[in-house]
Structure formats: structure tokens, C-alpha cells
Amino acid sequence: MKKKERRLLAVDLSNQVWRNLHAHHQLRSSDGKFTGALYGFLTSLAAYIRDTEATDVVICKDSKPYLRSLIYPE
């Protein structure tokens, strides 16, 4: 039996939440809580995993101090 090739999917959490926040801004729970960003993130993640056939997933979150600020302070 041939061993399946591993494939890593790296997801930028901030980008995906921002993207889905605006794409699904109208979705709310029955008690009025906003759920669009979570719904969009999970459905997008599932699609990315399916499309890439990822065997491993890492979700990355950027936080201060941003390392990119050392390279480009402006």
C-alpha cells in the first residue's frame, strides 16, 4: 500500500475572519448575536481542506509586536 503524501494547509486567521465578517455580515443567531464570521470561516476552512486535500492544518494568528514591523516600521 502506498503511503499518502502529507499536505499542510496554513490559514491566516485574521484575514479569513475579516473576509468572512464582510461576506456574511447579515447572519445572526436566534438571540441576535453575530455569527457570520464564524460560519464563513468554518465553511471556507472546510472547502480549503477539501480542495487542497490537506492532511494537516495550522491556523496562524498575528499578534503584537509584529515581526514585519522590524523590517518595515512604517
Buried (B, 14 or more C-beta within 10 A) or exposed (E): EEEEEEEEBEBEEEEBBEBBBEBBEEBEEEEEEBEBBBBBBEEBBEEBBEEEEBEEBEEEEEEEEEEEEEEEEE
